[in-house]
Amino acid sequence: MFNHAPDGYDCPFCRLAAGGEDHLTAQHDIVLRREHALAFVASRWWPNNKGHVLVVPTAHHENLYDLPPESGHAVHDIVREIAIAIRSTYNCEGTSTRQHNEPAGYQDAWHYHVHVFPRYPNDNLYNTRHLDSPATPDQRAPYIHRLQSHLNPHHP
């Protein structure tokens, strides 16, 4: 419908869903996976909201306009679980979600995704940009561990 991905777009979220990795995201970043959606700790961080999570459908849908109900429900269910897990494990005082469509709506990855941010008093999330350098695997690890421990308490 209203799609903007260039021809031959190499979708990083499809790669992750298929078991692949790249220089920013690896399989160990995934904290929850279901048939139609998955969640992972993002490598792009905001200064005061570190450890935020992206939730994506496992099938490729560029934006909200293309998203079938089955995938939308799966994503939303995981967004809720992740928000509860973040609130329970990050010592934050709330959560926020963001979802963008098309360039004018600030979409810059051509696969539907929802950001789930930990929120803190005066964190200035909406007036800051993401950090210039991606978070390293070592920086992401404590957040991954917290979320996995909460979401899968009986998994080693």
Order of alpha helices (4+ residues) and beta strands (2+ residues): alpha-beta-beta-beta-alpha-beta-beta-alpha
